[in-house]
């Protein structure tokens, strides 16, 4: 069975969404990102991954895969018939990688990560300056589109749905981009996306109570 190391509402939520959309059972291990402890056994998370970051996906053979873009594509390729990623060689495969990279760098590391980790206004000035421009790029792409890549839900949508869900708590209201707000509402209404967010919202409340 696959194992996913996660922290509630962190970027690993996209991997949970992908697993649930794919109908793949997994064992989930919650990690405290500040203490680097695995909460179910008080183990050292850095022994699992020296990077000390989620997600970490432990494969059936015991190998460990890190970084959201790689984990999401791996999960998608376990169930190719579901179309959670375009097949290798298809032009949209590169569009998937393009959007996974953009979300991971410009939305996640470029804004969400510093917003939730740093409290220094000077350090946050540049991320706040750029986020509107970057979100507008996504909104413009989604104008008249149901999904981020191609004609069906993909792991890129799982990644973007997570990022957009956190934008409001980070101080960015997606309502100013109607196409983006509509997209987020559709994604959050998907049963598995809704269930995954619900699970991690409750876990977040538990660990922050």
ABEGO torsion letter per residue (X at the ends): XBBBBBBBGBAAAAAAAAAAAAGBBBBBBBBBAAAGBBAAAGBBAAAABAAGBOBBBBBAAGBBBBEAAAAAAAAAAABAAAGABBBBGBAAAAAAAAAAAAAAAAAAAAAAAAAAABABAAAAAAAAAAAAAAAAAAAAAABGBABABEABBBAAAAAAAAAAAAAAAAGBBAAABAAAAAAAAAAAABAAAAAAAAAAAAAAAAAAX
